[in-house]
């Protein structure tokens, strides 16, 4: 009793084609997402700033340990927006953020967001 064995001489490429089509669809969906870029900022190095005597800017300092100061008074982060809103009447030229070199990006953005939410349209950043 011999069993006849049929040999398979052709490769079925249908599953391979299905896999390639799925990969192509995934690439087409992901490709537009890879093109998005963040905010491009160029920070000047060692720029000399001349002191303006008669400015009406609210100066907020961001320290290396991410604390906020208005003059010598420390400001709690949750009070920052209310303080900027109250002080914006006395300082119509906007807000100047004096960021120390080791302050984090998040702390500076916190001040910027608070100023924007308080209605300030002119925000400047400098290194202190």
Secondary structure, 3 states (H helix, E strand, C coil): CCCCCCCCCCCCCHHHHHHHHHHHHHHHHHHHHHCCCCCCCCCCCCCCCCCCCCCCEEEEEECCCCCEEECCEEECHHHHHHHHHHHCCCCCCEEEEEECCCCCHHHHHHHHHHHHHCCCCCEEEEEC
